[in-house]
């Protein structure tokens, strides 16, 4: 575990020193983090969002006389 932390610190330190802008590696890391965040949000909040949408659709149907 300690080696992994050292590797991660060295790897991130390399990005701090590089001032040439973002390379493909940085974009791929950012894409991976963003993808993980979206997947986590869907897993955590997906059921609640679906339930809220169903409740809202039922309310709209009941209060506006929308066809069944």
N, C-alpha and C positions, 0 to 999 in steps of 0.2 A: 504494500500500500504506500509506503514511504517513497519507493522508487517511482510510482505513478504520480505522486504529488510533485516530486522533483522534475519529472519529465514534463508535466503540465506547466509548471512554473517556467521552465526553460523554454518551452514551446511558445507560451504567451509573451515571455520576455523578448523573444525574437521578433514578434510583431510590433512591440513597442519601439524597437530600434529601427525598424524598416519604415522609412518615410516616403517611399515611392508611391504610395496610394494602395488601394485595395487590389490584391491579386486574386486569382481564381480560388485559391485556398480559403481566403477570408470570406469570399462570397459563398462558398460551399458550406463553411462553418455557420455563417449567418442563416443560410437557407435551412440547414439542419435544425438549428435552434428554433427558427420560426415554425418549421413543420412540427417539431415536437410540441411547441406551445399550442398550435392549432389542434393537434390530436388530443392533448391533455384537456383543452377547453371543451372539445366535443364530448369527451368521455365524462368529464365532471358536470357539465351543464346541459348536455344534450337532452336528457330525460326531462329536466325542468323546463327547458325551452319548448319541447314538444307538448308537454302538458299545458303550459301557458297558452300556446297557440291554439290548442284544441278548446280550451276554456273560452278564449276570446272568440273563436269561430262560433261556438255554441251560443254565446251571449249575443253576437251580431245576428245570428239566425233567429233567435228568440225575440229580439227587440226591434227588428226591422221588417219582419214579415217576409224574409227571404224564402224562396221556394225550397222545399225539402229535396 
